[in-house]
């Protein structure tokens, strides 16, 4: 049986993949934007690279940008996600769009709502907030935490599709994205260490 069909049975585990109980209950940037969110996930991963080396991979994320580091066939229209840091995508400003699709619009993009380099980054849309926290750990490591809040607006066309995607697809895509960021940041960190 395909794994996604059993997703509702594993809902709690999927929404908290990799995160500790303290990380799940901690307040994150953007939680106040959607206090009545229907869907909340908190996921985390430890990366063997310092926050300042993980940060550039987050900044360049997006469709038509560096990709999502997950399933490129589905979420980046078959374009491979970047395997290098792209200097021209490193400028970040509040209000900047983060495209979710190839033809972005205000409805189909996140907006950078705030950040403190390299500690946290917050993207938002009308019905979602997506926060990232980078916590430095000993031995030049980072704890990367992702929090996604979604409000299901029943007045909006496509809400049923959104519910389906969040409940059945979000876990596998986010898990792969976190693993993709870890893989890239660790490879770049090792490359830099060997070059010294």
N, C-alpha and C positions, 0 to 999 in steps of 0.2 A: 504494500500500500504506500502511495507517495506520502512523504513526511508532512507536507503542508496540510494534508487532510486531517491529520491528528493534532494540528496546531491548537485548536480550542481546548483540548484536553491537557495541554502543557502550557497553558496561557501564562500562569504566574512565572514559571521557570523561563519561558521565552522573553517575558517583559523585563526580567532582571538578570539576564545572562551575564556571567562574569562579575557582577556587582556584589559587594558585601551588603549586609543588612544596613550598616551605617550609611553607605553610599546611596542606597535606595531611599532612605528616610531623610537624608540631608536636603537642605534647601539649595536649589540651583538657580542661576540667573534665568529669568523668563518664567519661573513658576507663577509669579504674580500676574502675568499677562493673560493666562487662561486658568483662573482659579476653579472653573467648573469643567475642566477637561474630561472627556469621556475615556480617553486613552492616554496612559502614561507609561513610558518605558524608561528604565535606567539600566544601562549596560556599561561594562568596563573591561579594560584589558591593561596588562602591564607590559611596557615596552622598554627594551634595553637600549635606550637612548634618552638624553636629557630633554626637558620640555622645549627648549629653544630649537632643537633639531626635529621635534615632532610637529611643532607649530606650522612650519611652511607647508606641510602636506595638507593640513586643514584649510589654510588660507586659499589654496588654489583649487579646491573642490568645486564641482559643478558640471552640468551638462554643457558641452561645447567649450569647457575649460580643461581641467586635468582629469575629469571623470569622477567616479565615486569609489574606485578601488574595489569594486565588488563584482557583480555580474554584468560585464560590459555589454553583452548581447541585449539584456533587458533594460538596463538603466543608463546606458550611454550610446544607444543606437548602434551597437557593434563596433564603436571606436574604442581601441584599447585605452585603458586608464594610464596616465603618465607614470613612468618609472623613474622620473628625475624631477628635481625641483625646478620649476619654470620661473625664472626671475621676473618676467613681465606680468605674472599673476600674483606677485607677492604684496602689492599695494592693497591695503584694506582701509575702507572708510565706512563710517556709519551711514546708512542709507543706500549703500551699494547693493545691487541685485545679485542673487545667487540663483542662476537659472536651473530649473528642474527639468526643462524640456529644451529642444533645439530652438524653438521660436518662443523666447521668454516673454511673459507679460506680467503685470503686477499680480494677477491671479495665479500664475503658474511659476512663481519664483518665491524664494525666501528673500528677505531684506536683512542686511547686517544691522542689528539693533544695538549692539555694543560689544566691546572687547577690552581686555587688558592683556596685552602681549607679554609673555606666552602663557598666561594663567587661565584665561577663559575667553570664550567666544559665544555670542548669541545671535542666532538667526531667527526671524519670525515671519509669519504671514498672518492673514486675517484669522485663520483657524488653527494655526500651529505655532509652537515655539520649539526650537531645537538648540540646546545648550551643550557646550563642550567645556570640560574642566581638565586642566593638565596639572597634576600634582607631582612635584619633584620627589623622588625617592633616593635612598642611598645608592651608591655605585653607578651614578649617572643613568638612572632609570626614571621612567615616567608612569604614573597611573593616569590613564586616559579614561574619562567618564563622559558618557553621552546621555542626555536626557531629552526625550521627545514627548511633548504634550500636544494632543489633538482634540479639538472640539468638533463633534459631528453636528453640523448645521443642517437639520432636516429640510430647511427651506431652499437649500442649494441643490441644483441639479448635480448628479454624480455622487451624492453622499453615500449611496449604497456601495458604489465602487470603492470609495475611500474606506469605508468600514471593512470591506472584503480585503483590500490591499493591506490595511493596517493589521487586521487580525490574522491573516494568513501569510503575508509576504514580508512584513517588516522585520521579523526576527531573523530570517535567513539572510536578507540583504544587509542588515546592520551588523550581524555577526561577521559576514564576509568583509564588510567595509572596515570594521575595527581590525580584523586580521590583516587586511591589505595595507592599512596604515602602518601597523606594526612591522610587517615584512619590509616595507619600503624604508621606514625610518631606521630600522636596525641595519639594513644593508648599507644605507648611506653613512650611518655612524661607524660601521666597521671599515668602510672605504676611507673615511676621514682618519680613523685611527691608524690604519696601515700606511697612509700617506705621510704621517708625522715622523 
